[in-house]
Amino acid sequence: VGLVESGGGLVQPGGSLRLSCAASGFTLMWYDMSWYRQVPGKERELVAGIAGPGGITNYKDSVKGRFTISRDNTRKMVYLQMNSLKPEDTAVYYCKLDYRGGYWGQGTQVTVSS
């Protein structure tokens, strides 16, 4: 299993970023996928999830209406579109395969600052 995140960076408050997660080693369409984030000194927290078959999504309350999780099973990609970013969204963002305890990517840093 391989998960590689990209798309992080520095953005001003109110700006947008799209994170990408390239999946390999498994058939993406059958599995639930999630995005988590973590700041130093705090536990990793669930930001958004998307089910395998069916594609039902769920979001952390503080990102509802601003973030959108999606997937492209053909390209084996999972995305997190982040709009109206706030300084409190600053974190390392991780892609996770929700299977057998979970598989994680290496993370990508998102910094929201003026």
Rosetta constraint file for C-alpha pairs under 8 A:
AtomPair CA 1 CA 23 HARMONIC 7.54 0.50
AtomPair CA 1 CA 24 HARMONIC 5.77 0.50
AtomPair CA 1 CA 25 HARMONIC 4.48 0.50
AtomPair CA 1 CA 26 HARMONIC 6.37 0.50
AtomPair CA 1 CA 103 HARMONIC 7.49 0.50
AtomPair CA 2 CA 22 HARMONIC 7.77 0.50
AtomPair CA 2 CA 23 HARMONIC 5.66 0.50
AtomPair CA 2 CA 24 HARMONIC 4.89 0.50
AtomPair CA 2 CA 25 HARMONIC 6.13 0.50
AtomPair CA 2 CA 105 HARMONIC 7.25 0.50
AtomPair CA 3 CA 21 HARMONIC 6.24 0.50
AtomPair CA 3 CA 22 HARMONIC 5.59 0.50
AtomPair CA 3 CA 23 HARMONIC 4.77 0.50
AtomPair CA 3 CA 24 HARMONIC 6.57 0.50
AtomPair CA 3 CA 95 HARMONIC 6.92 0.50
AtomPair CA 3 CA 96 HARMONIC 7.66 0.50
AtomPair CA 3 CA 103 HARMONIC 7.87 0.50
AtomPair CA 3 CA 104 HARMONIC 6.54 0.50
AtomPair CA 3 CA 105 HARMONIC 4.64 0.50
AtomPair CA 3 CA 106 HARMONIC 7.65 0.50
AtomPair CA 4 CA 20 HARMONIC 7.98 0.50
AtomPair CA 4 CA 21 HARMONIC 5.32 0.50
AtomPair CA 4 CA 22 HARMONIC 5.13 0.50
AtomPair CA 4 CA 23 HARMONIC 6.78 0.50
AtomPair CA 4 CA 95 HARMONIC 7.73 0.50
AtomPair CA 4 CA 105 HARMONIC 5.36 0.50
AtomPair CA 4 CA 106 HARMONIC 6.62 0.50
AtomPair CA 4 CA 107 HARMONIC 7.66 0.50
AtomPair CA 5 CA 19 HARMONIC 6.96 0.50
AtomPair CA 5 CA 20 HARMONIC 5.50 0.50
AtomPair CA 5 CA 21 HARMONIC 4.34 0.50
AtomPair CA 5 CA 22 HARMONIC 6.48 0.50
AtomPair CA 5 CA 94 HARMONIC 7.02 0.50
AtomPair CA 5 CA 95 HARMONIC 6.62 0.50
AtomPair CA 5 CA 105 HARMONIC 6.37 0.50
AtomPair CA 5 CA 106 HARMONIC 6.92 0.50
AtomPair CA 5 CA 107 HARMONIC 5.89 0.50
AtomPair CA 5 CA 108 HARMONIC 5.98 0.50
AtomPair CA 6 CA 19 HARMONIC 5.78 0.50
AtomPair CA 6 CA 20 HARMONIC 5.24 0.50
AtomPair CA 6 CA 21 HARMONIC 6.48 0.50
AtomPair CA 6 CA 107 HARMONIC 7.93 0.50
AtomPair CA 6 CA 108 HARMONIC 6.00 0.50
AtomPair CA 7 CA 17 HARMONIC 7.02 0.50
AtomPair CA 7 CA 18 HARMONIC 5.96 0.50
AtomPair CA 7 CA 19 HARMONIC 4.53 0.50
AtomPair CA 7 CA 20 HARMONIC 6.05 0.50
AtomPair CA 7 CA 108 HARMONIC 7.20 0.50
AtomPair CA 8 CA 17 HARMONIC 7.08 0.50
AtomPair CA 8 CA 18 HARMONIC 7.61 0.50
AtomPair CA 8 CA 19 HARMONIC 6.22 0.50
AtomPair CA 8 CA 108 HARMONIC 5.33 0.50
AtomPair CA 8 CA 109 HARMONIC 5.23 0.50
AtomPair CA 8 CA 110 HARMONIC 4.89 0.50
AtomPair CA 8 CA 111 HARMONIC 7.88 0.50
AtomPair CA 9 CA 108 HARMONIC 7.95 0.50
AtomPair CA 9 CA 109 HARMONIC 6.11 0.50
AtomPair CA 9 CA 110 HARMONIC 5.02 0.50
AtomPair CA 9 CA 111 HARMONIC 6.07 0.50
AtomPair CA 10 CA 110 HARMONIC 6.20 0.50
AtomPair CA 10 CA 111 HARMONIC 4.73 0.50
AtomPair CA 10 CA 112 HARMONIC 5.91 0.50
AtomPair CA 10 CA 113 HARMONIC 7.11 0.50
AtomPair CA 11 CA 15 HARMONIC 6.01 0.50
AtomPair CA 11 CA 16 HARMONIC 7.20 0.50
AtomPair CA 11 CA 17 HARMONIC 7.67 0.50
AtomPair CA 11 CA 110 HARMONIC 7.85 0.50
AtomPair CA 11 CA 111 HARMONIC 6.29 0.50
AtomPair CA 11 CA 112 HARMONIC 5.01 0.50
AtomPair CA 11 CA 113 HARMONIC 6.29 0.50
AtomPair CA 11 CA 114 HARMONIC 7.64 0.50
AtomPair CA 12 CA 85 HARMONIC 7.65 0.50
AtomPair CA 12 CA 112 HARMONIC 5.42 0.50
AtomPair CA 12 CA 113 HARMONIC 5.02 0.50
AtomPair CA 12 CA 114 HARMONIC 5.00 0.50
AtomPair CA 13 CA 84 HARMONIC 6.95 0.50
AtomPair CA 13 CA 85 HARMONIC 5.37 0.50
AtomPair CA 13 CA 86 HARMONIC 5.08 0.50
AtomPair CA 13 CA 87 HARMONIC 6.34 0.50
AtomPair CA 13 CA 112 HARMONIC 5.75 0.50
AtomPair CA 13 CA 113 HARMONIC 5.98 0.50
AtomPair CA 13 CA 114 HARMONIC 6.50 0.50
AtomPair CA 14 CA 83 HARMONIC 7.03 0.50
AtomPair CA 14 CA 84 HARMONIC 4.13 0.50
AtomPair CA 14 CA 85 HARMONIC 4.86 0.50
AtomPair CA 14 CA 86 HARMONIC 6.39 0.50
AtomPair CA 15 CA 83 HARMONIC 6.14 0.50
AtomPair CA 15 CA 84 HARMONIC 5.44 0.50
AtomPair CA 15 CA 85 HARMONIC 5.47 0.50
AtomPair CA 16 CA 81 HARMONIC 7.52 0.50
AtomPair CA 16 CA 82 HARMONIC 5.41 0.50
AtomPair CA 16 CA 83 HARMONIC 4.38 0.50
AtomPair CA 16 CA 84 HARMONIC 6.20 0.50
AtomPair CA 16 CA 85 HARMONIC 6.18 0.50
AtomPair CA 17 CA 81 HARMONIC 6.19 0.50
AtomPair CA 17 CA 82 HARMONIC 5.26 0.50
AtomPair CA 17 CA 83 HARMONIC 6.73 0.50
AtomPair CA 18 CA 79 HARMONIC 6.79 0.50
AtomPair CA 18 CA 80 HARMONIC 5.60 0.50
AtomPair CA 18 CA 81 HARMONIC 4.39 0.50
AtomPair CA 18 CA 82 HARMONIC 5.91 0.50
AtomPair CA 19 CA 79 HARMONIC 5.53 0.50
AtomPair CA 19 CA 80 HARMONIC 5.00 0.50
AtomPair CA 19 CA 81 HARMONIC 6.39 0.50
AtomPair CA 19 CA 82 HARMONIC 7.85 0.50
AtomPair CA 20 CA 77 HARMONIC 6.75 0.50
AtomPair CA 20 CA 78 HARMONIC 5.85 0.50
AtomPair CA 20 CA 79 HARMONIC 4.60 0.50
AtomPair CA 20 CA 80 HARMONIC 6.57 0.50
AtomPair CA 21 CA 77 HARMONIC 5.53 0.50
AtomPair CA 21 CA 78 HARMONIC 5.01 0.50
AtomPair CA 21 CA 79 HARMONIC 6.20 0.50
AtomPair CA 21 CA 95 HARMONIC 6.29 0.50
AtomPair CA 22 CA 76 HARMONIC 6.22 0.50
AtomPair CA 22 CA 77 HARMONIC 4.83 0.50
AtomPair CA 22 CA 78 HARMONIC 6.73 0.50
AtomPair CA 23 CA 28 HARMONIC 7.10 0.50
AtomPair CA 23 CA 76 HARMONIC 5.43 0.50
AtomPair CA 23 CA 77 HARMONIC 5.97 0.50
AtomPair CA 23 CA 78 HARMONIC 7.70 0.50
AtomPair CA 24 CA 76 HARMONIC 7.14 0.50
AtomPair CA 27 CA 31 HARMONIC 7.55 0.50
AtomPair CA 27 CA 76 HARMONIC 7.92 0.50
AtomPair CA 28 CA 52 HARMONIC 7.44 0.50
AtomPair CA 28 CA 73 HARMONIC 5.84 0.50
AtomPair CA 28 CA 76 HARMONIC 5.95 0.50
AtomPair CA 29 CA 52 HARMONIC 5.33 0.50
AtomPair CA 29 CA 53 HARMONIC 6.41 0.50
AtomPair CA 29 CA 73 HARMONIC 5.35 0.50
AtomPair CA 30 CA 52 HARMONIC 4.71 0.50
AtomPair CA 30 CA 53 HARMONIC 5.80 0.50
AtomPair CA 31 CA 51 HARMONIC 6.64 0.50
AtomPair CA 31 CA 52 HARMONIC 4.31 0.50
AtomPair CA 31 CA 53 HARMONIC 7.36 0.50
AtomPair CA 31 CA 97 HARMONIC 7.16 0.50
AtomPair CA 31 CA 98 HARMONIC 6.89 0.50
AtomPair CA 31 CA 99 HARMONIC 7.34 0.50
AtomPair CA 32 CA 49 HARMONIC 7.25 0.50
AtomPair CA 32 CA 50 HARMONIC 5.75 0.50
AtomPair CA 32 CA 51 HARMONIC 4.26 0.50
AtomPair CA 32 CA 52 HARMONIC 4.57 0.50
AtomPair CA 32 CA 97 HARMONIC 6.47 0.50
AtomPair CA 32 CA 98 HARMONIC 5.41 0.50
AtomPair CA 32 CA 99 HARMONIC 7.63 0.50
AtomPair CA 33 CA 49 HARMONIC 5.76 0.50
AtomPair CA 33 CA 50 HARMONIC 5.44 0.50
AtomPair CA 33 CA 51 HARMONIC 6.47 0.50
AtomPair CA 33 CA 52 HARMONIC 7.26 0.50
AtomPair CA 33 CA 78 HARMONIC 7.71 0.50
AtomPair CA 33 CA 95 HARMONIC 7.40 0.50
AtomPair CA 33 CA 96 HARMONIC 5.77 0.50
AtomPair CA 33 CA 97 HARMONIC 4.91 0.50
AtomPair CA 33 CA 98 HARMONIC 5.66 0.50
AtomPair CA 34 CA 46 HARMONIC 7.32 0.50
AtomPair CA 34 CA 47 HARMONIC 7.51 0.50
AtomPair CA 34 CA 48 HARMONIC 5.65 0.50
AtomPair CA 34 CA 49 HARMONIC 4.11 0.50
AtomPair CA 34 CA 50 HARMONIC 6.23 0.50
AtomPair CA 34 CA 95 HARMONIC 5.89 0.50
AtomPair CA 34 CA 96 HARMONIC 5.11 0.50
AtomPair CA 34 CA 97 HARMONIC 6.64 0.50
AtomPair CA 34 CA 98 HARMONIC 7.11 0.50
AtomPair CA 35 CA 46 HARMONIC 6.32 0.50
AtomPair CA 35 CA 47 HARMONIC 5.55 0.50
AtomPair CA 35 CA 48 HARMONIC 5.31 0.50
AtomPair CA 35 CA 49 HARMONIC 6.30 0.50
AtomPair CA 35 CA 80 HARMONIC 7.50 0.50
AtomPair CA 35 CA 93 HARMONIC 6.80 0.50
AtomPair CA 35 CA 94 HARMONIC 5.60 0.50
AtomPair CA 35 CA 95 HARMONIC 4.72 0.50
AtomPair CA 35 CA 96 HARMONIC 6.12 0.50
AtomPair CA 36 CA 44 HARMONIC 6.40 0.50
AtomPair CA 36 CA 45 HARMONIC 5.33 0.50
AtomPair CA 36 CA 46 HARMONIC 4.41 0.50
AtomPair CA 36 CA 47 HARMONIC 5.06 0.50
AtomPair CA 36 CA 48 HARMONIC 7.06 0.50
AtomPair CA 36 CA 93 HARMONIC 5.66 0.50
AtomPair CA 36 CA 94 HARMONIC 5.08 0.50
AtomPair CA 36 CA 95 HARMONIC 6.45 0.50
AtomPair CA 36 CA 96 HARMONIC 7.37 0.50
AtomPair CA 37 CA 44 HARMONIC 5.53 0.50
AtomPair CA 37 CA 45 HARMONIC 5.48 0.50
AtomPair CA 37 CA 46 HARMONIC 6.65 0.50
AtomPair CA 37 CA 47 HARMONIC 6.67 0.50
AtomPair CA 37 CA 91 HARMONIC 5.81 0.50
AtomPair CA 37 CA 92 HARMONIC 5.40 0.50
AtomPair CA 37 CA 93 HARMONIC 4.25 0.50
AtomPair CA 37 CA 94 HARMONIC 5.86 0.50
AtomPair CA 38 CA 42 HARMONIC 6.52 0.50
AtomPair CA 38 CA 43 HARMONIC 6.26 0.50
AtomPair CA 38 CA 44 HARMONIC 4.43 0.50
AtomPair CA 38 CA 45 HARMONIC 6.34 0.50
AtomPair CA 38 CA 91 HARMONIC 5.32 0.50
AtomPair CA 38 CA 92 HARMONIC 5.34 0.50
AtomPair CA 38 CA 93 HARMONIC 6.61 0.50
AtomPair CA 39 CA 43 HARMONIC 7.52 0.50
AtomPair CA 39 CA 44 HARMONIC 7.43 0.50
AtomPair CA 39 CA 90 HARMONIC 7.46 0.50
AtomPair CA 39 CA 91 HARMONIC 4.90 0.50
AtomPair CA 39 CA 92 HARMONIC 6.47 0.50
AtomPair CA 46 CA 59 HARMONIC 7.86 0.50
AtomPair CA 46 CA 60 HARMONIC 6.65 0.50
AtomPair CA 47 CA 59 HARMONIC 5.76 0.50
AtomPair CA 47 CA 60 HARMONIC 5.04 0.50
AtomPair CA 47 CA 63 HARMONIC 7.28 0.50
AtomPair CA 48 CA 57 HARMONIC 7.16 0.50
AtomPair CA 48 CA 58 HARMONIC 5.54 0.50
AtomPair CA 48 CA 59 HARMONIC 4.33 0.50
AtomPair CA 48 CA 60 HARMONIC 6.21 0.50
AtomPair CA 48 CA 68 HARMONIC 7.84 0.50
AtomPair CA 48 CA 69 HARMONIC 6.43 0.50
AtomPair CA 49 CA 57 HARMONIC 5.49 0.50
AtomPair CA 49 CA 58 HARMONIC 5.23 0.50
AtomPair CA 49 CA 59 HARMONIC 6.55 0.50
AtomPair CA 49 CA 69 HARMONIC 6.94 0.50
AtomPair CA 50 CA 55 HARMONIC 5.47 0.50
AtomPair CA 50 CA 56 HARMONIC 5.54 0.50
AtomPair CA 50 CA 57 HARMONIC 4.38 0.50
AtomPair CA 50 CA 58 HARMONIC 6.61 0.50
AtomPair CA 50 CA 69 HARMONIC 6.79 0.50
AtomPair CA 50 CA 70 HARMONIC 7.10 0.50
AtomPair CA 51 CA 55 HARMONIC 4.59 0.50
AtomPair CA 51 CA 56 HARMONIC 5.17 0.50
AtomPair CA 51 CA 57 HARMONIC 6.42 0.50
AtomPair CA 52 CA 56 HARMONIC 7.95 0.50
AtomPair CA 57 CA 69 HARMONIC 7.24 0.50
AtomPair CA 59 CA 63 HARMONIC 6.63 0.50
AtomPair CA 59 CA 64 HARMONIC 5.90 0.50
AtomPair CA 60 CA 64 HARMONIC 6.48 0.50
AtomPair CA 63 CA 67 HARMONIC 5.59 0.50
AtomPair CA 66 CA 82 HARMONIC 6.07 0.50
AtomPair CA 66 CA 83 HARMONIC 5.09 0.50
AtomPair CA 66 CA 84 HARMONIC 6.10 0.50
AtomPair CA 66 CA 85 HARMONIC 7.70 0.50
AtomPair CA 67 CA 80 HARMONIC 6.69 0.50
AtomPair CA 67 CA 81 HARMONIC 5.46 0.50
AtomPair CA 67 CA 82 HARMONIC 4.48 0.50
AtomPair CA 67 CA 83 HARMONIC 6.05 0.50
AtomPair CA 68 CA 79 HARMONIC 7.96 0.50
AtomPair CA 68 CA 80 HARMONIC 5.62 0.50
AtomPair CA 68 CA 81 HARMONIC 5.04 0.50
AtomPair CA 68 CA 82 HARMONIC 6.63 0.50
AtomPair CA 69 CA 78 HARMONIC 7.39 0.50
AtomPair CA 69 CA 79 HARMONIC 5.62 0.50
AtomPair CA 69 CA 80 HARMONIC 4.55 0.50
AtomPair CA 69 CA 81 HARMONIC 6.38 0.50
AtomPair CA 70 CA 78 HARMONIC 5.85 0.50
AtomPair CA 70 CA 79 HARMONIC 5.20 0.50
AtomPair CA 70 CA 80 HARMONIC 6.55 0.50
AtomPair CA 71 CA 76 HARMONIC 7.59 0.50
AtomPair CA 71 CA 77 HARMONIC 5.71 0.50
AtomPair CA 71 CA 78 HARMONIC 4.28 0.50
AtomPair CA 71 CA 79 HARMONIC 5.96 0.50
AtomPair CA 72 CA 76 HARMONIC 5.78 0.50
AtomPair CA 72 CA 77 HARMONIC 5.18 0.50
AtomPair CA 72 CA 78 HARMONIC 6.33 0.50
AtomPair CA 73 CA 77 HARMONIC 6.41 0.50
AtomPair CA 85 CA 89 HARMONIC 6.50 0.50
AtomPair CA 85 CA 112 HARMONIC 6.74 0.50
AtomPair CA 86 CA 90 HARMONIC 7.57 0.50
AtomPair CA 86 CA 112 HARMONIC 6.12 0.50
AtomPair CA 86 CA 113 HARMONIC 7.99 0.50
AtomPair CA 87 CA 111 HARMONIC 7.35 0.50
AtomPair CA 87 CA 112 HARMONIC 4.70 0.50
AtomPair CA 87 CA 113 HARMONIC 5.84 0.50
AtomPair CA 88 CA 112 HARMONIC 7.58 0.50
AtomPair CA 89 CA 110 HARMONIC 7.60 0.50
AtomPair CA 89 CA 111 HARMONIC 7.51 0.50
AtomPair CA 89 CA 112 HARMONIC 6.71 0.50
AtomPair CA 90 CA 109 HARMONIC 7.81 0.50
AtomPair CA 90 CA 110 HARMONIC 5.37 0.50
AtomPair CA 90 CA 111 HARMONIC 4.59 0.50
AtomPair CA 90 CA 112 HARMONIC 5.43 0.50
AtomPair CA 91 CA 109 HARMONIC 6.06 0.50
AtomPair CA 91 CA 110 HARMONIC 5.50 0.50
AtomPair CA 91 CA 111 HARMONIC 6.63 0.50
AtomPair CA 92 CA 107 HARMONIC 5.86 0.50
AtomPair CA 92 CA 108 HARMONIC 5.37 0.50
AtomPair CA 92 CA 109 HARMONIC 4.32 0.50
AtomPair CA 92 CA 110 HARMONIC 5.96 0.50
AtomPair CA 93 CA 107 HARMONIC 5.26 0.50
AtomPair CA 93 CA 108 HARMONIC 5.28 0.50
AtomPair CA 93 CA 109 HARMONIC 6.23 0.50
AtomPair CA 93 CA 110 HARMONIC 7.00 0.50
AtomPair CA 94 CA 104 HARMONIC 6.74 0.50
AtomPair CA 94 CA 105 HARMONIC 5.87 0.50
AtomPair CA 94 CA 106 HARMONIC 6.75 0.50
AtomPair CA 94 CA 107 HARMONIC 4.43 0.50
AtomPair CA 94 CA 108 HARMONIC 6.65 0.50
AtomPair CA 95 CA 104 HARMONIC 5.91 0.50
AtomPair CA 95 CA 105 HARMONIC 5.46 0.50
AtomPair CA 95 CA 107 HARMONIC 7.04 0.50
AtomPair CA 96 CA 102 HARMONIC 6.40 0.50
AtomPair CA 96 CA 103 HARMONIC 5.53 0.50
AtomPair CA 96 CA 104 HARMONIC 4.66 0.50
AtomPair CA 96 CA 105 HARMONIC 6.55 0.50
AtomPair CA 97 CA 102 HARMONIC 5.41 0.50
AtomPair CA 97 CA 103 HARMONIC 5.05 0.50
AtomPair CA 97 CA 104 HARMONIC 6.59 0.50
AtomPair CA 98 CA 102 HARMONIC 4.83 0.50
AtomPair CA 98 CA 103 HARMONIC 6.94 0.50
AtomPair CA 99 CA 103 HARMONIC 7.18 0.50
